[in-house]
Amino acid sequence: MKLFFRQFGEGRPFIILHGLFGLSDNWVSIAKVLSQNYRVIIPDMRNHGQSPHSSVFNYDAMTADIIELMDELDLTKAIILGHSMGGKVAMQFALQNPELTERLIVVDMSMRRYDGRQLHSDIIKAMMFIDFNTVESRSDVNRLLSGSIDDERVRLFILKNLYRKTRYQLDWRLNLRDINRNIDYVFDEITSNAQYNGPTLFIKGEKSDYILESDKPKIMEYFPNVVFQTVTGAGHWVQADNPKGFLEKIVL
């Protein structure tokens, strides 16, 4: 699948993979800082942002998309950073394609299967509940979302997916229908018969429970050259909660 992407700077390629419900725009401020030293590429993952929609939505497909993106850009190797869902894509990519991976950075995600979290269910239900024939503005959508999603920061994150489909009608860029149908695949564990022996960094948000001590032995088995770092004061959206602390961990 030919993904939409944004690109900043010159130098060693550095690909950033966003998480579920995200899009490349979420990472622009981080990319602009990194672009002082790297060629930063941020794709919209399939079914997200301005990339094409598909009924197929799993880690095999998303990994293949990144290979196609690298082929399109004539990249022989890249630093691969992934957050949340993008972190699992990054892990699978590195395990399957070590020759294409200069360095792996996984942000607040482990290899294990995650049971469906109530927040994800609430987000999907709230977004699918919106009738765009009856709303006129972003504030209307925000008001309706607030009935199910109390956290204003989460609502603002979700609202980045709004776009004007026509002059008079808003819509979601996300392919909600197929994301919802395939949501179990997003929570799947990452398994492999191979290891990635290149330099690997797993970053945890101090206030997040996505990477537990009990996750580390399996991570070290598949990524033997791993280093674990914690960003203070950050939850799951590490790069947004403490961007300075996050950048200090990843800049070489």
Secondary structure as UniProt FT lines:
FT   STRAND          5..8
FT   STRAND          12..17
FT   TURN            20..21
FT   HELIX           24..27
FT   HELIX           28..34
FT   TURN            35..37
FT   STRAND          38..43
FT   TURN            46..47
FT   TURN            49..50
FT   HELIX           59..72
FT   TURN            73..74
FT   STRAND          78..83
FT   HELIX           85..96
FT   HELIX           98..100
FT   STRAND          101..107
FT   HELIX           118..129
FT   TURN            132..134
FT   HELIX           138..145
FT   TURN            146..148
FT   HELIX           152..159
FT   TURN            160..161
FT   STRAND          162..164
FT   STRAND          170..172
FT   HELIX           176..181
FT   HELIX           183..186
FT   STRAND          200..205
FT   TURN            206..207
FT   HELIX           213..215
FT   HELIX           216..222
FT   TURN            224..225
FT   STRAND          226..231
FT   TURN            232..233
FT   HELIX           238..241
FT   HELIX           243..250
//
